[in-house]
């Protein structure tokens, strides 16, 4: 009776193991470029795509706004110039008499009125918007460097997680092989394989599977973070280099 129970346990564990067969997920195990030059081009493409992210495109809009503000500030002097025309019986008739009275009734009037404060304000407004343009360019360069560093850091994180995941797969396969062998011997009634040894092989296999799941999770997360930065999948990036 005890022997039957042990066999049933073995069958149960065997069925449970079938659902945990080691599979290589190609969407996770992306084949990265093998040579240094191709890796360099791959990284450069990642940075290039990251710099086209909508967060970076805002600088083009801000520069356009600054251009409008520069034009407005520079044209502020025109607000102090005025021009006017007179319509009267002399200018309408256009007679010789009108010409005699032009000294008293000019056809056009021009004037300039500049508040003293604007002699300081307008030039400084122009300087301010120009300084804002330089500040905007500096901020764009700083953000570009930050994006580049972040993309390269995320790439290294993904590459390291990928390597750790690949290195762990053989350990899972070995644990599975050991468990399978123990299971076959146990079912065959091999006296060298006790129930404790059989259970230990199963726990060892489950432990390696648990590590695999965690490593795969970290790998997927690092891949998603990198793809979020570049705005597309790594598979698509590889096709572009």
Residue pairs with C-beta under 8 A, 6 or more apart in sequence:
6 186
6 195
7 187
9 195
10 183
10 186
10 187
10 198
13 183
13 202
14 183
17 176
17 179
17 180
17 183
17 202
17 205
20 205
20 206
20 209
21 176
22 169
22 172
22 173
22 176
22 212
24 169
25 216
28 162
28 165
28 216
28 219
28 220
28 223
29 162
29 165
29 166
30 162
30 223
30 234
30 235
30 238
32 39
32 42
32 159
32 162
33 39
33 41
33 42
33 238
33 241
38 241
41 241
42 237
42 238
42 241
43 151
43 152
43 155
45 237
45 240
45 241
46 151
46 152
46 155
46 226
46 229
46 230
46 237
47 147
47 148
47 151
47 152
49 230
49 231
49 232
49 237
50 56
50 147
50 148
50 150
50 151
50 229
50 230
50 231
51 144
51 147
51 148
52 231
53 147
53 229
53 230
53 231
56 140
56 143
56 144
56 147
59 136
59 139
59 140
59 143
62 136
63 133
63 136
66 129
66 132
66 133
66 136
69 129
69 132
70 126
70 129
70 130
70 133
73 122
73 125
73 126
73 128
73 129
74 126
76 118
76 122
76 125
77 122
80 112
80 113
80 114
80 115
80 118
81 110
81 111
81 112
82 109
82 110
82 111
82 112
82 113
83 108
83 109
83 110
83 111
84 108
84 109
84 110
84 111
85 107
85 108
85 109
86 105
86 106
86 107
86 108
86 109
88 105
89 98
90 97
90 98
90 101
90 102
90 105
91 98
91 105
91 107
98 105
147 229
150 229
151 226
151 229
151 230
154 222
154 225
154 226
154 229
155 226
157 222
157 225
157 226
158 219
158 222
158 223
158 225
158 226
158 234
161 215
161 218
161 219
161 222
162 219
164 215
164 218
164 219
165 212
165 215
165 216
165 218
165 219
168 208
168 211
168 212
168 215
169 212
171 208
171 211
172 205
172 208
172 209
172 211
172 212
175 201
175 204
175 205
175 207
175 208
175 209
176 205
178 201
178 204
178 205
179 201
179 202
179 204
179 205
182 193
182 197
182 198
182 201
182 202
183 198
183 201
185 192
185 193
186 193
186 195
186 198
223 234
226 234
227 233
227 234
230 237
